């Protein structure tokens, strides 16, 4: 962890800040015995330990110290992009999503009564819009911005500073592209895909997308089809031997399993195989279109061989590719499990906007450190030729890490934390955490999309 943290040292102006960065990361990576509040990260007793010097140092580091979280996050992304093991490529997917956690009171920044994904209902809490890059092998968070409900602004939704979740999501997608993150398309669930304004913002930014729709989305009256589910029912299907309009699509999972779905281009108003927006339906059973295993997807990726293919800014995507892109969206749900259940994303006990955003940035740094640890080869065993010479003995162990990332600065570094009795080996815990993480398959389609998202607010 020292080798990883050293690459951020030039971003902190004091020794105390560099020490705080290391202690915070180490605390987040420790085994979870209780909520990772500041007292837990500092290794002191809950409540009564709030005045402990170690807890106060972390409190000051998080809330008052002068360091720029955006610069720290940019360095984190720089390291990810510079490493061949984690560098994004054009086959990956940029996932836009949001997640909320319950928070009581009124004094905390961004708190409001809104839909919270962690509890599946409207409650008082904080919602953060995030972007995540993923492919079939790696996934990690990119940017995060808390959503501020309208009642925090003097003019409510008319206030120039107010931003909806949709506007924040579109901004983060553009920010990822400007940061040099390559991806095949932006993927989002129906909370974003159901809104014309969000699709329009991505189109105006020349970004490709594949987004889910609710089966009952829309109110167009074109013959008998005015909802995606109606358009799907009009597709011809006589069974696997005579699939009609449907094509088999093989979905491969990380553990080696494969399953066959069926996909088709449907026609719904001006949405169609040759339109500016395609409606793609993917399901396990075209005859019954089960709610929990059917996707209704809107995409601006042209169909191969369509008139739009020659004039589109984006490469054409067949049905298999469209289904693959949206299937990768579910990795964001897996990343939420790590940052929330293991790294303490929602355990902050601070109230200011600055402290909340810094906490989220540090959690993302801890998440990226786990991948850094996973892909870093073990150091070679020590030589058995005898004791080291005097200069080698004084220089200490070699720094662990890759040479492809920026070298650690040569300035004053914070001392290691292994001497503190309440800190365990965070490096070993990170490897254990990753071992269970990488063997899991992508999450299945979210059950009951209509019911799960009925109360979800995006503005």
CORTAZI-V73572 format. One record per pair of residues at least 12 apart in sequence whose C-alpha atoms are under 10 Angstrom apart, sorted by sequence separation. I is the first residue (numbers start at 0). J is the second residue. D is the distance in whole Angstrom. If there is no record, write none. Layout:
# CORTAZI-V73572
i/j/d
I/J/D
I/J/D
This chain:
# CORTAZI-V73572
i/j/d
5/17/8
8/20/9
26/38/10
27/39/9
28/40/9
33/45/9
37/49/8
38/50/9
41/53/6
42/54/8
101/113/10
110/122/10
111/123/5
112/124/6
113/125/8
114/126/8
115/127/10
129/141/7
130/142/5
131/143/9
149/161/7
198/210/9
214/226/7
215/227/6
216/228/9
247/259/6
248/260/5
249/261/8
265/277/8
266/278/7
281/293/6
282/294/6
299/311/9
300/312/9
301/313/7
302/314/9
303/315/5
346/358/9
347/359/9
4/17/8
7/20/9
8/21/10
26/39/7
27/40/7
36/49/10
38/51/8
40/53/9
41/54/5
100/113/10
101/114/10
110/123/7
111/124/6
112/125/9
113/126/8
129/142/6
130/143/7
147/160/10
148/161/8
149/162/9
172/185/8
213/226/9
214/227/5
215/228/7
246/259/10
247/260/6
248/261/6
264/277/7
265/278/5
266/279/9
280/293/7
281/294/5
282/295/9
299/312/10
300/313/6
301/314/7
302/315/5
303/316/6
304/317/10
345/358/9
4/18/10
23/37/9
26/40/4
40/54/8
41/55/9
99/113/9
100/114/9
101/115/7
110/124/5
111/125/7
112/126/10
128/142/8
129/143/4
130/144/9
147/161/7
148/162/9
149/163/9
212/226/10
213/227/8
214/228/5
215/229/8
246/260/8
247/261/5
248/262/7
264/278/6
265/279/6
280/294/6
281/295/7
299/313/8
300/314/7
301/315/5
302/316/6
303/317/6
344/358/8
345/359/9
5/20/10
25/40/8
26/41/7
38/53/8
39/54/8
41/56/9
99/114/7
100/115/6
101/116/10
109/124/8
110/125/5
111/126/9
128/143/6
129/144/7
146/161/9
147/162/8
148/163/8
212/227/8
213/228/9
214/229/8
245/260/10
246/261/5
247/262/6
248/263/10
263/278/8
264/279/5
265/280/7
279/294/8
280/295/5
281/296/8
300/315/6
301/316/6
302/317/6
303/318/9
343/358/9
344/359/6
4/20/8
5/21/9
24/40/9
25/41/10
26/42/8
37/53/9
38/54/5
41/57/7
98/114/9
99/115/4
100/116/7
101/117/8
108/124/10
109/125/6
110/126/8
127/143/6
128/144/5
129/145/8
146/162/8
147/163/8
148/164/10
169/185/10
185/201/9
192/208/9
212/228/10
214/230/10
245/261/6
246/262/5
247/263/9
263/279/6
264/280/6
279/295/6
280/296/6
299/315/9
300/316/6
301/317/8
302/318/8
343/359/9
344/360/10
4/21/6
23/40/6
37/54/6
38/55/9
40/57/8
41/58/10
98/115/7
99/116/5
100/117/6
101/118/8
107/124/9
108/125/8
109/126/8
127/144/6
128/145/6
146/163/7
147/164/9
192/209/8
193/210/8
214/231/9
244/261/10
245/262/5
246/263/6
262/279/7
263/280/5
264/281/9
278/295/7
279/296/5
280/297/9
299/316/10
300/317/9
344/361/9
345/362/10
3/21/10
22/40/8
23/41/8
36/54/9
37/55/8
97/115/9
98/116/5
99/117/6
100/118/8
105/123/9
107/125/9
109/127/9
126/144/9
127/145/4
128/146/7
146/164/6
192/210/5
193/211/7
194/212/9
244/262/9
245/263/5
246/264/10
262/280/5
263/281/7
278/296/6
279/297/6
298/316/10
344/362/6
22/41/8
37/56/10
38/57/9
97/116/8
98/117/7
99/118/8
103/122/9
104/123/8
105/124/10
126/145/6
127/146/6
145/164/9
146/165/10
168/187/10
191/210/7
192/211/5
193/212/5
242/261/9
244/263/6
245/264/8
261/280/8
262/281/4
263/282/9
277/296/8
278/297/5
279/298/8
302/321/10
342/361/10
343/362/7
344/363/9
378/397/9
1/21/8
4/24/9
37/57/7
38/58/9
99/119/9
101/121/10
102/122/9
103/123/6
104/124/9
125/145/7
126/146/6
127/147/9
144/164/9
190/210/9
191/211/8
192/212/6
193/213/7
243/263/10
244/264/8
245/265/10
261/281/6
262/282/6
276/296/10
277/297/6
278/298/7
300/320/10
342/362/6
378/398/9
0/21/8
37/58/7
101/122/7
102/123/6
103/124/7
125/146/7
126/147/8
146/167/8
185/206/7
186/207/9
187/208/8
188/209/9
189/210/7
190/211/8
191/212/8
192/213/9
244/265/9
260/281/7
261/282/5
262/283/9
276/297/6
277/298/5
278/299/9
300/321/8
338/359/9
341/362/10
342/363/9
378/399/7
99/121/10
100/122/9
101/123/6
102/124/4
103/125/9
125/147/8
126/148/9
145/167/9
146/168/10
169/191/10
184/206/7
185/207/6
186/208/6
187/209/7
188/210/6
189/211/5
190/212/8
194/216/10
239/261/9
260/282/6
261/283/6
262/284/10
263/285/10
276/298/6
277/299/6
377/399/8
378/400/9
99/122/9
100/123/8
101/124/4
102/125/6
125/148/9
144/167/7
168/191/9
183/206/9
184/207/5
185/208/4
186/209/5
187/210/5
188/211/5
189/212/5
190/213/9
193/216/7
194/217/10
259/282/9
260/283/5
261/284/7
262/285/8
275/298/8
276/299/5
277/300/8
298/321/8
339/362/9
342/365/7
376/399/9
377/400/9
0/24/9
1/25/10
37/61/10
99/123/9
100/124/5
101/125/7
102/126/10
143/167/9
144/168/9
182/206/10
183/207/7
184/208/5
185/209/6
186/210/5
187/211/7
188/212/7
189/213/6
192/216/10
193/217/8
259/283/7
260/284/8
261/285/7
275/299/6
276/300/8
277/301/8
297/321/10
338/362/7
342/366/8
375/399/8
376/400/8
0/25/8
99/124/7
100/125/6
101/126/9
143/168/9
165/190/9
182/207/9
183/208/8
184/209/7
185/210/8
186/211/8
187/212/10
188/213/9
189/214/10
258/283/9
259/284/10
260/285/9
274/299/8
275/300/8
276/301/8
277/302/8
296/321/8
337/362/10
338/363/8
341/366/10
375/400/6
376/401/9
99/125/5
100/126/7
142/168/10
144/170/10
164/190/10
165/191/7
183/209/10
184/210/10
271/297/10
274/300/10
275/301/8
276/302/10
296/322/9
374/400/10
375/401/7
98/125/8
99/126/4
100/127/9
144/171/8
164/191/9
165/192/10
169/196/10
173/200/10
189/216/9
270/297/9
274/301/8
338/365/9
372/399/10
374/401/9
98/126/5
99/127/6
143/171/8
169/197/7
172/200/10
173/201/8
176/204/10
235/263/10
270/298/10
273/301/7
274/302/9
294/322/9
338/366/7
372/400/9
97/126/7
98/127/6
99/128/9
142/171/7
165/194/8
168/197/8
169/198/9
172/201/8
234/263/8
270/299/10
272/301/8
273/302/7
296/325/8
337/366/8
371/400/8
97/127/5
98/128/7
141/171/9
142/172/9
166/196/9
167/197/10
169/199/10
170/200/9
176/206/9
234/264/9
265/295/10
272/302/6
273/303/10
371/401/9
22/53/9
96/127/9
97/128/4
98/129/8
141/172/10
165/196/8
166/197/7
169/200/6
170/201/9
173/204/7
231/262/10
234/265/7
262/293/10
271/302/10
272/303/9
273/304/9
274/305/9
294/325/9
96/128/6
97/129/6
142/174/8
165/197/6
168/200/10
169/201/6
172/204/9
173/205/9
231/263/8
233/265/8
234/266/9
260/292/9
261/293/9
262/294/9
264/296/10
273/305/6
274/306/9
275/307/8
294/326/10
334/366/9
95/128/7
96/129/6
97/130/8
141/174/9
142/175/8
164/197/10
165/198/9
168/201/10
173/206/8
231/264/9
232/265/9
233/266/9
248/281/9
260/293/9
262/295/10
272/305/8
273/306/7
274/307/8
19/53/10
22/56/10
23/57/7
95/129/6
96/130/6
141/175/7
166/200/8
170/204/10
172/206/8
230/264/10
231/265/6
247/281/9
248/282/9
272/306/10
273/307/7
22/57/8
94/129/8
95/130/5
96/131/8
110/145/10
111/146/10
113/148/8
128/163/10
129/164/10
165/200/9
169/204/9
230/265/6
231/266/8
245/280/9
246/281/9
247/282/10
248/283/10
272/307/10
273/308/9
94/130/5
95/131/7
109/145/7
110/146/9
111/147/8
112/148/8
128/164/7
229/265/10
230/266/6
231/267/9
245/281/9
247/283/10
275/311/9
19/56/7
20/57/9
23/60/9
93/130/7
94/131/5
95/132/9
108/145/9
109/146/6
110/147/7
111/148/6
127/164/9
128/165/9
141/178/10
169/206/10
228/265/10
229/266/10
230/267/6
245/282/10
281/318/9
18/56/10
19/57/6
23/61/9
93/131/6
94/132/6
108/146/10
109/147/5
110/148/7
111/149/9
126/164/9
128/166/10
129/167/9
130/168/8
227/265/8
229/267/9
230/268/9
264/302/9
280/318/9
281/319/10
18/57/10
19/58/10
92/131/8
93/132/5
94/133/8
108/147/8
109/148/6
111/150/8
128/167/7
129/168/7
130/169/10
141/180/9
227/266/9
228/267/10
279/318/8
16/56/9
19/59/9
20/60/8
92/132/6
93/133/7
108/148/10
109/149/9
110/150/10
111/151/9
127/167/10
128/168/6
227/267/7
245/285/8
281/321/9
282/322/10
15/56/8
16/57/9
19/60/6
20/61/9
91/132/7
92/133/5
93/134/9
109/150/10
110/151/9
127/168/10
130/171/7
131/172/10
225/266/10
226/267/7
280/321/10
281/322/7
15/57/10
18/60/9
19/61/9
91/133/6
92/134/6
109/151/7
129/171/8
130/172/7
224/266/9
225/267/7
226/268/10
279/321/8
280/322/9
16/59/10
17/60/10
90/133/9
91/134/5
92/135/10
108/151/8
128/171/8
129/172/9
132/175/9
224/267/7
225/268/8
242/285/9
279/322/9
16/60/6
88/132/10
90/134/7
91/135/8
94/138/10
130/174/10
131/175/9
224/268/8
15/60/8
16/61/10
19/64/10
87/132/7
88/133/10
89/134/10
90/135/9
91/136/10
93/138/10
130/175/8
222/267/10
239/284/10
86/132/10
87/133/8
88/134/9
91/137/9
92/138/9
94/140/9
97/143/9
99/145/9
221/267/8
222/268/9
234/280/10
238/284/9
239/285/10
85/132/10
87/134/8
91/138/9
93/140/10
94/141/10
95/142/10
96/143/10
97/144/9
98/145/9
99/146/10
220/267/9
221/268/6
231/278/9
238/285/8
16/64/7
85/133/10
93/141/9
95/143/10
97/145/9
98/146/10
132/180/8
134/182/9
219/267/8
220/268/8
221/269/10
230/278/9
231/279/9
236/284/10
237/285/9
238/286/8
15/64/9
16/65/8
97/146/9
132/181/9
133/182/9
134/183/10
219/268/7
230/279/10
231/280/7
236/285/7
237/286/8
16/66/8
87/137/9
132/182/8
217/267/10
230/280/9
231/281/9
235/285/9
236/286/7
13/64/10
85/136/9
86/137/9
87/138/9
227/278/8
231/282/10
234/285/9
235/286/9
12/64/10
13/65/9
84/136/10
85/137/7
227/279/9
228/280/9
234/286/10
11/64/10
12/65/8
13/66/10
84/137/9
85/138/8
132/185/9
227/280/8
232/285/8
264/317/10
373/426/10
11/65/8
12/66/8
85/139/9
131/185/10
132/186/10
231/285/8
232/286/8
263/317/10
264/318/8
372/426/7
11/66/6
130/185/9
131/186/10
231/286/10
232/287/9
262/317/10
263/318/7
372/427/9
10/66/7
11/67/8
130/186/10
232/288/8
262/318/6
263/319/10
369/425/10
373/429/8
374/430/10
10/67/8
130/187/10
231/288/8
261/318/9
262/319/8
369/426/8
372/429/7
373/430/6
10/68/10
261/319/9
368/426/9
369/427/10
371/429/10
372/430/7
373/431/9
260/319/10
262/321/9
369/428/9
370/429/9
371/430/10
373/432/10
10/70/7
11/71/9
79/139/9
228/288/8
262/322/8
369/429/5
370/430/9
373/433/7
10/71/7
261/322/10
368/429/8
369/430/7
372/433/9
373/434/8
9/71/10
79/141/10
228/290/10
260/322/9
368/430/10
369/431/9
7/70/10
8/71/10
76/139/10
366/429/9
369/432/8
370/433/7
7/71/7
10/74/9
76/140/9
231/295/9
365/429/9
369/433/7
373/437/10
7/72/10
76/141/7
228/293/10
230/295/10
75/141/9
76/142/9
212/278/9
214/280/10
228/294/10
7/74/7
97/164/8
209/276/10
211/278/10
227/294/10
228/295/8
366/433/10
370/437/10
6/74/8
7/75/8
73/141/9
96/164/9
97/165/10
208/276/10
209/277/9
210/278/10
211/279/9
212/280/10
227/295/7
6/75/9
72/141/8
73/142/9
96/165/10
209/278/10
210/279/10
211/280/10
227/296/9
250/319/8
72/142/8
95/165/10
209/279/9
227/297/10
248/318/7
249/319/7
72/143/10
97/168/9
247/318/9
248/319/6
3/75/10
6/78/9
95/167/10
96/168/7
246/318/8
247/319/8
248/320/9
250/322/8
251/323/9
69/142/9
95/168/6
245/318/10
246/319/9
249/322/9
250/323/7
94/168/10
95/169/8
214/288/10
248/322/8
249/323/9
252/326/10
3/78/9
248/323/9
251/326/10
95/171/8
214/290/8
250/326/8
95/172/7
213/290/10
94/172/9
198/276/10
93/172/8
214/293/9
216/295/10
214/294/8
215/295/10
213/294/8
214/295/7
93/175/8
212/294/8
213/295/7
214/296/10
93/176/9
211/294/7
212/295/5
213/296/9
210/294/9
211/295/6
212/296/6
210/295/8
211/296/4
212/297/7
209/295/10
210/296/5
211/297/6
93/180/9
209/296/6
210/297/5
211/298/9
92/180/10
93/181/8
94/182/10
208/296/10
209/297/6
210/298/6
91/180/10
92/181/8
93/182/6
208/297/8
209/298/4
210/299/10
91/181/7
92/182/5
93/183/8
94/184/9
95/185/7
96/186/9
97/187/10
208/298/5
209/299/7
89/180/9
90/181/8
91/182/5
92/183/6
93/184/6
94/185/6
95/186/6
96/187/6
207/298/7
208/299/6
209/300/8
341/432/8
87/179/9
88/180/8
89/181/5
90/182/6
91/183/6
92/184/6
93/185/5
94/186/5
95/187/5
96/188/7
207/299/6
208/300/7
87/180/6
88/181/5
89/182/4
90/183/5
91/184/8
92/185/6
93/186/6
94/187/6
95/188/8
97/190/9
206/299/9
207/300/6
86/180/8
87/181/6
88/182/6
89/183/5
90/184/9
91/185/9
92/186/7
93/187/9
94/188/9
96/190/9
97/191/10
206/300/10
207/301/10
86/181/9
87/182/7
88/183/8
89/184/9
96/191/8
337/432/9
95/191/8
337/433/9
202/299/8
80/178/10
201/299/10
76/175/10
80/179/8
198/297/9
337/436/8
80/180/8
198/298/9
336/436/9
77/178/9
80/181/10
198/299/9
76/178/8
77/179/10
334/436/9
76/179/10
192/295/10
193/296/10
333/436/8
76/180/9
192/296/8
193/297/9
73/178/8
189/294/10
192/297/7
207/312/9
208/313/10
188/294/10
189/295/9
192/298/9
205/311/10
206/312/9
207/313/7
333/439/9
189/296/9
205/312/7
206/313/8
207/314/9
333/440/9
188/296/9
189/297/10
205/313/9
333/441/7
187/296/10
332/441/9
333/442/7
186/296/10
330/440/9
331/441/9
332/442/7
210/321/10
329/440/10
330/441/6
331/442/9
332/443/10
186/298/9
209/321/7
329/441/6
330/442/7
185/298/10
208/321/10
209/322/9
328/441/9
329/442/5
330/443/10
332/445/10
94/208/10
184/298/9
210/324/10
211/325/8
327/441/7
328/442/9
329/443/7
93/208/9
94/209/10
95/210/10
184/299/9
209/324/7
210/325/7
326/441/8
327/442/9
329/444/7
92/208/9
94/210/10
135/251/9
184/300/9
208/324/9
209/325/6
326/442/8
328/444/10
329/445/8
92/209/10
135/252/8
136/253/8
183/300/10
208/325/9
326/443/8
135/253/7
210/328/9
326/444/8
209/328/10
325/444/10
184/313/9
183/313/9
183/314/9
183/316/10
183/320/10
184/321/9
188/325/9
186/324/7
187/325/8
185/324/9
186/325/6
184/324/7
185/325/9
186/326/9
188/328/8
183/324/8
184/325/9
186/327/8
187/328/7
188/329/9
186/328/6
187/329/9
185/328/9
186/329/9
187/331/10
294/444/8
292/443/8
293/444/8
294/445/10
291/443/9
292/444/6
291/444/7
292/445/9
293/446/10
290/444/10
291/445/7
292/446/8
293/447/10
294/448/9
290/445/10
291/446/5
292/447/9
293/448/10
290/446/8
291/447/6
292/448/10
290/447/6
291/448/7
289/447/10
290/448/8
291/449/10
290/449/9
254/437/9
253/437/8
254/438/7
256/440/9
253/438/7
254/439/7
255/440/9
253/439/7
254/440/6
252/439/9
253/440/5
254/441/10
135/323/9
252/440/6
253/441/7
134/323/10
138/327/9
251/440/9
252/441/7
134/324/9
251/441/10
252/442/10
133/324/10
135/326/10
139/330/9
140/331/8
134/326/10
135/327/7
138/330/7
139/331/8
134/327/6
137/330/9
138/331/8
133/327/7
134/328/9
136/330/10
139/333/10
140/334/8
132/327/9
133/328/8
135/330/9
138/333/9
139/334/7
140/335/9
132/328/9
133/329/9
134/330/8
138/334/7
139/335/10
131/328/9
133/330/7
132/330/9
133/331/8
140/338/10
131/330/8
132/331/8
131/331/6
130/331/8
131/332/10
133/334/10
129/331/9
131/334/8
147/352/10
145/352/9
145/355/9
144/355/10
145/356/8
144/356/7
143/356/8
145/359/10
144/359/9
143/359/7
142/359/9
143/360/8
117/335/10
142/360/8
141/360/10
125/345/9
140/360/10
143/363/9
142/363/9
117/339/10
140/362/10
141/363/8
140/363/7
139/363/8
140/364/9
140/366/8
141/367/10
139/366/7
140/367/8
139/367/7
127/356/10
138/367/9
90/320/10
94/324/10
92/323/10
93/324/9
94/325/9
139/370/9
92/324/6
96/328/9
127/359/10
138/370/9
91/324/8
92/325/8
94/327/8
95/328/8
137/370/8
216/449/10
90/324/9
92/326/10
93/327/9
94/328/6
97/331/10
98/332/9
213/447/10
214/448/8
215/449/8
92/327/7
93/328/8
94/329/9
96/331/8
213/448/7
214/449/7
91/327/8
92/328/7
94/330/9
95/331/9
96/332/9
212/448/9
213/449/6
94/331/7
98/335/8
211/448/10
212/449/9
213/450/10
92/330/10
93/331/10
97/335/10
100/339/9
213/452/9
110/350/9
213/453/10
107/348/9
108/349/9
109/350/9
107/349/7
108/350/6
109/351/9
102/345/9
106/349/10
107/350/4
108/351/6
109/352/8
100/344/9
101/345/8
102/346/10
106/350/7
107/351/6
108/352/5
100/345/6
102/347/10
105/350/10
106/351/9
107/352/8
108/353/9
99/345/9
100/346/9
102/348/10
104/350/10
108/354/10
109/355/9
108/355/8
107/355/9
188/444/10
188/445/9
190/448/9
189/448/8
190/449/10
188/448/9
189/449/9
190/452/7
189/452/8
190/453/9
194/457/9
188/452/10
190/454/10
190/455/7
190/456/8
191/457/8
190/457/7
85/367/10
68/353/9
72/357/9
75/360/9
85/370/8
67/353/10
68/354/10
71/357/9
75/361/10
84/370/9
85/371/9
62/349/8
69/356/9
72/359/10
84/371/9
61/349/9
62/350/9
68/356/7
69/357/9
72/360/6
75/363/8
76/364/9
79/367/8
62/351/7
68/357/6
71/360/8
72/361/8
75/364/7
78/367/9
79/368/10
82/371/9
84/373/10
85/374/9
58/348/9
61/351/10
62/352/9
63/353/9
64/354/10
67/357/8
68/358/9
71/361/9
74/364/10
75/365/10
84/374/7
58/349/8
62/353/7
63/354/8
66/357/9
68/359/9
69/360/8
72/363/8
76/367/9
79/370/9
83/374/10
84/375/9
166/457/9
61/353/8
62/354/5
68/360/7
72/364/8
75/367/7
79/371/8
82/374/9
164/456/9
165/457/6
166/458/9
61/354/5
62/355/9
68/361/8
71/364/9
75/368/9
78/371/9
163/456/10
164/457/5
165/458/7
60/354/9
61/355/8
62/356/10
163/457/6
164/458/6
59/354/10
61/356/9
62/357/8
163/458/5
58/354/9
61/357/6
62/358/9
162/458/8
60/357/9
61/358/7
161/458/10
138/437/10
61/361/10
137/437/8
136/437/8
136/438/10
156/458/9
40/343/10
135/440/9
34/340/9
35/341/9
135/441/9
34/341/9
35/342/8
36/343/8
39/346/10
34/342/9
35/343/5
36/344/10
31/340/8
34/343/7
35/344/9
36/345/9
37/346/9
149/458/8
31/341/7
33/343/10
34/344/10
35/345/9
36/346/5
37/347/7
38/348/10
148/458/8
27/338/10
30/341/8
31/342/8
34/345/9
35/346/6
36/347/6
37/348/7
146/457/10
147/458/10
29/341/9
30/342/9
31/343/9
34/346/6
35/347/7
36/348/6
37/349/9
146/458/9
28/341/8
29/342/8
33/346/10
34/347/9
35/348/9
36/349/9
27/341/8
28/342/6
27/342/5
28/343/9
26/342/9
27/343/7
26/343/10
27/344/9
24/342/9
82/401/8
82/402/9
83/403/8
82/403/6
83/404/10
81/403/6
82/404/7
81/404/6
80/404/9
81/405/8
78/403/9
79/404/9
78/404/6
77/404/8
78/405/7
77/405/9
74/405/10
119/450/10
120/451/9
119/451/7
120/452/9
119/452/8
120/453/9
121/454/7
27/361/9
28/362/9
119/453/10
120/454/7
121/455/8
23/358/9
27/362/7
116/451/9
119/454/9
120/455/8
121/456/9
116/452/9
119/455/9
24/361/7
27/364/10
28/365/7
23/361/8
24/362/8
27/365/7
28/366/9
114/452/9
23/362/9
24/363/10
26/365/10
27/366/9
114/453/10
115/454/9
116/455/8
24/364/8
25/365/8
28/368/9
114/454/7
115/455/8
20/361/8
24/365/6
28/369/9
113/454/9
114/455/5
115/456/9
23/365/9
24/366/10
113/455/8
114/456/6
113/456/7
114/457/9
20/364/10
24/368/9
113/457/9
113/458/10
4/364/9
97/457/9
3/364/10
4/365/10
3/365/10
3/367/10
4/368/9
0/365/10
3/368/7
0/368/8
3/371/8
0/369/10
3/372/9
0/371/9
0/372/8
42/419/10
42/420/9
43/421/9
42/421/6
41/421/8
42/422/7
40/421/9
41/422/9
39/421/10
40/422/9
22/413/10
25/416/8
21/413/8
25/417/10
29/421/10
5/398/10
20/413/9
21/414/9
22/415/9
29/422/8
30/423/8
17/411/9
18/412/8
19/413/9
21/415/8
22/416/7
28/422/10
29/423/7
30/424/10
2/397/9
3/398/9
17/412/7
18/413/5
21/416/8
26/421/9
28/423/9
29/424/8
30/425/8
2/398/6
3/399/8
14/410/10
17/413/6
18/414/7
26/422/7
28/424/9
29/425/6
1/398/8
2/399/6
3/400/7
14/411/7
15/412/10
16/413/9
17/414/9
18/415/8
25/422/7
26/423/9
28/425/5
29/426/9
0/398/10
1/399/8
2/400/6
3/401/10
6/404/8
7/405/10
9/407/9
13/411/9
14/412/7
15/413/8
18/416/9
25/423/8
27/425/9
28/426/8
29/427/9
30/428/7
0/399/8
1/400/10
2/401/9
6/405/7
7/406/10
8/407/8
9/408/7
13/412/9
14/413/6
25/424/8
26/425/8
28/427/9
29/428/7
30/429/9
0/400/9
5/405/10
6/406/7
7/407/8
8/408/7
9/409/9
13/413/9
14/414/9
22/422/9
25/425/6
28/428/7
29/429/8
3/404/10
5/406/8
6/407/5
7/408/8
8/409/9
9/410/8
24/425/8
25/426/9
28/429/6
30/431/10
5/407/5
6/408/7
8/410/8
9/411/10
30/432/9
4/407/9
5/408/7
8/411/9
9/412/10
25/428/10
2/406/9
3/407/8
5/409/9
8/412/7
25/429/10
28/432/9
2/407/7
5/410/10
8/413/9
1/407/10
5/411/10
5/412/7
4/412/10
5/413/9
4/413/10
1/412/9
1/413/9
1/414/9
1/415/7
0/415/9
1/416/9
0/424/9
0/425/7
1/426/10
0/426/6
0/427/10
0/429/10
